[in-house]
Structures are given as structure tokens and as C-alpha cells.
Amino acid sequence: MARQLNVELVAVEEKVWSGDADMVVARTTEGELGVLYGHEQLLGQLAEEGQVRIKQGGREIAYDVFGGFISVTGTGVTILAESCTPATASSAAH
């Protein structure tokens, strides 16, 4: 079994999601970023309007995020968003 990332998704006023995941995908100002366990450390700026997808086993949780930052270590991901809402079915398809 592959090792999992510790993921924290935080909006300005609340912790939105926390737990372990197989992969995180986020849209940054430099393009879409996929993060697996052992990823090189980085700090990136989230796109003004983007989406964060958290993959666990066979399921995926998606959130629409607006602005903020993503911090990646070898074992975890922290996403600090200006605002964050669960993605709708139509926005999750993008």
C-alpha cells in the first residue's frame, strides 16, 4: 500500500477538511499541480479561481477555492485558501 499524505484544507475562518489522502491536485498560478507522498517541498500560489481535488482510494472530494497558497512537504500538504466551498457537480467536471 502506498504511503499517504497528511492534508489540511483551511479557509480564512475555518478548517474545511483534514485527513489522509493518496493524492492532492490543485490549480496554481503556474498550472495544475499533482502531489503524491514524497513530493519535493514547495510553496505555491493558488489560482484566483481554481479547484482542489483530494483523492482517497477510489473516491475524490473536490472544493472550489479562491486565492491563497499551497505548502507541500514530503509527507503532507497544507492549503490556505481565501475562500473555499464544496464543488458542485458541474464545477467538478472542469
ZIHUKA-V350469 format. One record per residue. N is the residue number from 1. RES is the residue in one small letter. PHI is phi in whole degrees, -180 to 180 (999 if undefined). Layout:
N:RES:PHI
N:RES:PHI
This chain:
1:m:999
2:a:-70
3:r:-73
4:q:-110
5:l:-87
6:n:-90
7:v:-118
8:e:-126
9:l:-116
10:v:-126
11:a:-98
12:v:-52
13:e:-109
14:e:-160
15:k:-80
16:v:-90
17:w:-153
18:s:-149
19:g:162
20:d:-98
21:a:-145
22:d:-80
23:m:-158
24:v:-127
25:v:-122
26:a:-139
27:r:-96
28:t:-110
29:t:-67
30:e:-97
31:g:129
32:e:-77
33:l:-125
34:g:-107
35:v:-123
36:l:-115
37:y:-55
38:g:90
39:h:-60
40:e:-59
41:q:-65
42:l:-161
43:l:-128
44:g:-132
45:q:-97
46:l:-71
47:a:-63
48:e:-55
49:e:-127
50:g:-153
51:q:-141
52:v:-114
53:r:-117
54:i:-111
55:k:-107
56:q:-132
57:g:56
58:g:-93
59:r:-116
60:e:-135
61:i:-111
62:a:-123
63:y:-131
64:d:-85
65:v:-122
66:f:-130
67:g:67
68:g:117
69:f:-137
70:i:-124
71:s:-118
72:v:-120
73:t:-116
74:g:-64
75:t:-120
76:g:-160
77:v:-134
78:t:-120
79:i:-118
80:l:-111
81:a:-105
82:e:-65
83:s:-149
84:c:-154
85:t:-138
86:p:-58
87:a:-72
88:t:-83
89:a:-58
90:s:-73
91:s:-78
92:a:-70
93:a:-76
94:h:-83
